[in-house]
Amino acid sequence: MSTSSIPISAASHGPRRAQFRQLAGMSGRLTRWQPAALVTAVVTVLLAWPWDDDTSWKTGVWSLRAIAVLLTLGGVFALDDAAAEIVASSPTTLRARTIFRMWLTLAWAVPVWGISLLVMAPWIPAVWLLWSSLEFAALLTAGLSTAALAARRYGQSEPGTVVSTAVAAGFLGIFALPGPLALFTLRSQDLASAHIRWGLLLGLGVAVLWAASRDPARGRRRRA
């Protein structure tokens, strides 16, 4: 009998809803939320800082960039899985776990970023709110993809500490980039090319995240 004639039920694709319900029930034990709480407190202080009426919009842009880096530093701990043995014994796939953790991170980081934009909006031109949001999305995705890669390739169950250090070093390294390759710029003539590079970084981060969350068993099954 041809295998193509065998009907495939929806259940054969995995109990997705049951997986996510199981993860939701264990999220309190599996999620390292303390860095996010600390970052939220620091961001609150930055947003509550008294602004003068003559404050430059450039100062506001750099404040948003600092908030973007802080949110990235807090977000990279989302993949820390000190209780990996608990999840490993369940039918939850690696991609389901990764997606679930991504949603938890976004559910925290996106509202905080949105509030930051609203607070800074009176001082910053609208176009810079968009540019800053692209930078934030690229930074956060790059941080998460690095954490996913560290967990996948090097077997680290808690990559957050190492990756947060790498993010801080990378942020400082960005300032060492020469003018033609600069990412953080306020010069209007360099904006388009700089943010094309931010877009490429965002796309690369998404691709790495998708590849790093692939179930290792799938490749073994295909080779078999």
FIMI-221656 format. One record per residue (C-alpha): residue number from 1; chain; x, y, z. Coordinates in steps of 0.1 Angstrom, whole numbers, plus 5000, padded with zeros to 4 digits. Layout:
REM residues N
+-----+-----+------+------+------+
| seq | mol |    x |    y |    z |
+-----+-----+------+------+------+
| NUM |   A |    X |    Y |    Z |
...
+-----+-----+------+------+------+
END
This chain:
REM residues 224
+-----+-----+------+------+------+
| seq | mol |    x |    y |    z |
+-----+-----+------+------+------+
|   1 |   A | 5000 | 5000 | 5000 |
|   2 |   A | 5013 | 5034 | 4991 |
|   3 |   A | 5020 | 5056 | 5021 |
|   4 |   A | 5005 | 5086 | 5002 |
|   5 |   A | 4971 | 5068 | 5005 |
|   6 |   A | 4972 | 5067 | 5043 |
|   7 |   A | 4950 | 5095 | 5057 |
|   8 |   A | 4968 | 5117 | 5082 |
|   9 |   A | 4947 | 5129 | 5111 |
|  10 |   A | 4950 | 5164 | 5126 |
|  11 |   A | 4961 | 5147 | 5158 |
|  12 |   A | 4992 | 5134 | 5141 |
|  13 |   A | 5006 | 5169 | 5138 |
|  14 |   A | 5009 | 5171 | 5176 |
|  15 |   A | 4985 | 5183 | 5203 |
|  16 |   A | 4994 | 5219 | 5199 |
|  17 |   A | 4967 | 5233 | 5222 |
|  18 |   A | 4975 | 5208 | 5249 |
|  19 |   A | 5012 | 5216 | 5246 |
|  20 |   A | 5006 | 5253 | 5251 |
|  21 |   A | 4982 | 5247 | 5280 |
|  22 |   A | 5009 | 5226 | 5296 |
|  23 |   A | 5035 | 5253 | 5291 |
|  24 |   A | 5012 | 5279 | 5305 |
|  25 |   A | 5007 | 5259 | 5336 |
|  26 |   A | 5044 | 5256 | 5342 |
|  27 |   A | 5054 | 5291 | 5331 |
|  28 |   A | 5059 | 5303 | 5366 |
|  29 |   A | 5086 | 5277 | 5372 |
|  30 |   A | 5101 | 5278 | 5338 |
|  31 |   A | 5104 | 5315 | 5331 |
|  32 |   A | 5131 | 5337 | 5346 |
|  33 |   A | 5111 | 5368 | 5351 |
|  34 |   A | 5134 | 5387 | 5376 |
|  35 |   A | 5155 | 5404 | 5349 |
|  36 |   A | 5123 | 5416 | 5331 |
|  37 |   A | 5110 | 5430 | 5364 |
|  38 |   A | 5143 | 5448 | 5371 |
|  39 |   A | 5144 | 5462 | 5335 |
|  40 |   A | 5108 | 5475 | 5339 |
|  41 |   A | 5118 | 5493 | 5370 |
|  42 |   A | 5148 | 5510 | 5354 |
|  43 |   A | 5127 | 5519 | 5323 |
|  44 |   A | 5101 | 5534 | 5346 |
|  45 |   A | 5127 | 5557 | 5362 |
|  46 |   A | 5140 | 5568 | 5327 |
|  47 |   A | 5104 | 5576 | 5316 |
|  48 |   A | 5096 | 5594 | 5348 |
|  49 |   A | 5127 | 5616 | 5345 |
|  50 |   A | 5117 | 5653 | 5344 |
|  51 |   A | 5121 | 5667 | 5309 |
|  52 |   A | 5126 | 5703 | 5302 |
|  53 |   A | 5105 | 5720 | 5276 |
|  54 |   A | 5137 | 5728 | 5256 |
|  55 |   A | 5150 | 5692 | 5257 |
|  56 |   A | 5165 | 5682 | 5223 |
|  57 |   A | 5147 | 5655 | 5204 |
|  58 |   A | 5181 | 5638 | 5200 |
|  59 |   A | 5182 | 5632 | 5237 |
|  60 |   A | 5149 | 5615 | 5234 |
|  61 |   A | 5161 | 5593 | 5206 |
|  62 |   A | 5191 | 5582 | 5226 |
|  63 |   A | 5168 | 5575 | 5256 |
|  64 |   A | 5147 | 5552 | 5234 |
|  65 |   A | 5178 | 5535 | 5222 |
|  66 |   A | 5188 | 5529 | 5258 |
|  67 |   A | 5154 | 5515 | 5266 |
|  68 |   A | 5156 | 5492 | 5235 |
|  69 |   A | 5189 | 5478 | 5248 |
|  70 |   A | 5175 | 5474 | 5283 |
|  71 |   A | 5145 | 5455 | 5270 |
|  72 |   A | 5168 | 5432 | 5250 |
|  73 |   A | 5189 | 5425 | 5281 |
|  74 |   A | 5158 | 5415 | 5300 |
|  75 |   A | 5143 | 5395 | 5271 |
|  76 |   A | 5173 | 5372 | 5264 |
|  77 |   A | 5166 | 5354 | 5297 |
|  78 |   A | 5133 | 5341 | 5283 |
|  79 |   A | 5150 | 5310 | 5270 |
|  80 |   A | 5166 | 5301 | 5303 |
|  81 |   A | 5153 | 5267 | 5312 |
|  82 |   A | 5167 | 5256 | 5345 |
|  83 |   A | 5138 | 5231 | 5347 |
|  84 |   A | 5145 | 5216 | 5313 |
|  85 |   A | 5141 | 5181 | 5326 |
|  86 |   A | 5105 | 5188 | 5335 |
|  87 |   A | 5096 | 5199 | 5300 |
|  88 |   A | 5117 | 5172 | 5283 |
|  89 |   A | 5095 | 5145 | 5298 |
|  90 |   A | 5064 | 5161 | 5282 |
|  91 |   A | 5053 | 5159 | 5246 |
|  92 |   A | 5061 | 5195 | 5241 |
|  93 |   A | 5083 | 5202 | 5210 |
|  94 |   A | 5113 | 5225 | 5210 |
|  95 |   A | 5096 | 5248 | 5186 |
|  96 |   A | 5064 | 5250 | 5207 |
|  97 |   A | 5085 | 5258 | 5238 |
|  98 |   A | 5105 | 5285 | 5219 |
|  99 |   A | 5073 | 5301 | 5204 |
| 100 |   A | 5057 | 5301 | 5238 |
| 101 |   A | 5087 | 5318 | 5254 |
| 102 |   A | 5088 | 5343 | 5225 |
| 103 |   A | 5051 | 5352 | 5232 |
| 104 |   A | 5058 | 5357 | 5269 |
| 105 |   A | 5087 | 5380 | 5261 |
| 106 |   A | 5067 | 5400 | 5235 |
| 107 |   A | 5037 | 5402 | 5259 |
| 108 |   A | 5061 | 5421 | 5283 |
| 109 |   A | 5084 | 5440 | 5260 |
| 110 |   A | 5060 | 5453 | 5234 |
| 111 |   A | 5037 | 5471 | 5259 |
| 112 |   A | 5067 | 5486 | 5277 |
| 113 |   A | 5080 | 5498 | 5244 |
| 114 |   A | 5046 | 5512 | 5234 |
| 115 |   A | 5044 | 5531 | 5267 |
| 116 |   A | 5079 | 5544 | 5261 |
| 117 |   A | 5069 | 5557 | 5227 |
| 118 |   A | 5038 | 5575 | 5241 |
| 119 |   A | 5059 | 5592 | 5268 |
| 120 |   A | 5086 | 5603 | 5244 |
| 121 |   A | 5062 | 5613 | 5215 |
| 122 |   A | 5059 | 5650 | 5225 |
| 123 |   A | 5097 | 5654 | 5221 |
| 124 |   A | 5105 | 5632 | 5192 |
| 125 |   A | 5094 | 5635 | 5155 |
| 126 |   A | 5071 | 5607 | 5144 |
| 127 |   A | 5095 | 5593 | 5118 |
| 128 |   A | 5121 | 5587 | 5146 |
| 129 |   A | 5095 | 5568 | 5166 |
| 130 |   A | 5093 | 5544 | 5136 |
| 131 |   A | 5131 | 5543 | 5132 |
| 132 |   A | 5135 | 5536 | 5169 |
| 133 |   A | 5109 | 5508 | 5168 |
| 134 |   A | 5128 | 5491 | 5139 |
| 135 |   A | 5160 | 5493 | 5159 |
| 136 |   A | 5142 | 5479 | 5190 |
| 137 |   A | 5127 | 5450 | 5170 |
| 138 |   A | 5161 | 5441 | 5154 |
| 139 |   A | 5179 | 5443 | 5187 |
| 140 |   A | 5154 | 5421 | 5206 |
| 141 |   A | 5153 | 5396 | 5178 |
| 142 |   A | 5191 | 5394 | 5175 |
| 143 |   A | 5193 | 5389 | 5213 |
| 144 |   A | 5167 | 5361 | 5213 |
| 145 |   A | 5182 | 5344 | 5183 |
| 146 |   A | 5216 | 5344 | 5199 |
| 147 |   A | 5201 | 5329 | 5231 |
| 148 |   A | 5183 | 5302 | 5210 |
| 149 |   A | 5215 | 5294 | 5191 |
| 150 |   A | 5235 | 5292 | 5224 |
| 151 |   A | 5209 | 5268 | 5238 |
| 152 |   A | 5207 | 5247 | 5207 |
| 153 |   A | 5243 | 5245 | 5196 |
| 154 |   A | 5261 | 5245 | 5229 |
| 155 |   A | 5234 | 5229 | 5251 |
| 156 |   A | 5232 | 5258 | 5275 |
| 157 |   A | 5200 | 5255 | 5296 |
| 158 |   A | 5205 | 5291 | 5309 |
| 159 |   A | 5221 | 5312 | 5281 |
| 160 |   A | 5207 | 5345 | 5294 |
| 161 |   A | 5238 | 5355 | 5314 |
| 162 |   A | 5262 | 5348 | 5286 |
| 163 |   A | 5240 | 5364 | 5259 |
| 164 |   A | 5232 | 5395 | 5280 |
| 165 |   A | 5269 | 5401 | 5283 |
| 166 |   A | 5273 | 5396 | 5245 |
| 167 |   A | 5244 | 5420 | 5239 |
| 168 |   A | 5261 | 5447 | 5261 |
| 169 |   A | 5294 | 5442 | 5243 |
| 170 |   A | 5278 | 5442 | 5209 |
| 171 |   A | 5260 | 5475 | 5218 |
| 172 |   A | 5293 | 5491 | 5227 |
| 173 |   A | 5309 | 5476 | 5195 |
| 174 |   A | 5283 | 5493 | 5174 |
| 175 |   A | 5298 | 5526 | 5182 |
| 176 |   A | 5331 | 5514 | 5169 |
| 177 |   A | 5317 | 5509 | 5134 |
| 178 |   A | 5330 | 5533 | 5108 |
| 179 |   A | 5307 | 5559 | 5093 |
| 180 |   A | 5296 | 5539 | 5062 |
| 181 |   A | 5286 | 5510 | 5084 |
| 182 |   A | 5272 | 5529 | 5113 |
| 183 |   A | 5239 | 5516 | 5128 |
| 184 |   A | 5233 | 5543 | 5154 |
| 185 |   A | 5232 | 5576 | 5135 |
| 186 |   A | 5213 | 5609 | 5137 |
| 187 |   A | 5225 | 5622 | 5103 |
| 188 |   A | 5197 | 5624 | 5078 |
| 189 |   A | 5219 | 5614 | 5049 |
| 190 |   A | 5228 | 5581 | 5066 |
| 191 |   A | 5194 | 5572 | 5079 |
| 192 |   A | 5182 | 5551 | 5049 |
| 193 |   A | 5213 | 5529 | 5046 |
| 194 |   A | 5216 | 5525 | 5084 |
| 195 |   A | 5181 | 5513 | 5087 |
| 196 |   A | 5184 | 5490 | 5057 |
| 197 |   A | 5211 | 5473 | 5078 |
| 198 |   A | 5188 | 5472 | 5108 |
| 199 |   A | 5162 | 5455 | 5086 |
| 200 |   A | 5187 | 5429 | 5075 |
| 201 |   A | 5197 | 5423 | 5111 |
| 202 |   A | 5160 | 5417 | 5119 |
| 203 |   A | 5155 | 5393 | 5090 |
| 204 |   A | 5187 | 5374 | 5100 |
| 205 |   A | 5175 | 5371 | 5136 |
| 206 |   A | 5141 | 5357 | 5126 |
| 207 |   A | 5158 | 5331 | 5103 |
| 208 |   A | 5182 | 5320 | 5131 |
| 209 |   A | 5154 | 5318 | 5156 |
| 210 |   A | 5134 | 5296 | 5132 |
| 211 |   A | 5164 | 5273 | 5125 |
| 212 |   A | 5174 | 5271 | 5162 |
| 213 |   A | 5139 | 5261 | 5173 |
| 214 |   A | 5138 | 5232 | 5148 |
| 215 |   A | 5132 | 5198 | 5164 |
| 216 |   A | 5165 | 5179 | 5164 |
| 217 |   A | 5147 | 5146 | 5159 |
| 218 |   A | 5133 | 5156 | 5125 |
| 219 |   A | 5167 | 5155 | 5109 |
| 220 |   A | 5175 | 5121 | 5124 |
| 221 |   A | 5142 | 5108 | 5112 |
| 222 |   A | 5148 | 5119 | 5077 |
| 223 |   A | 5183 | 5104 | 5076 |
| 224 |   A | 5168 | 5071 | 5089 |
+-----+-----+------+------+------+
END
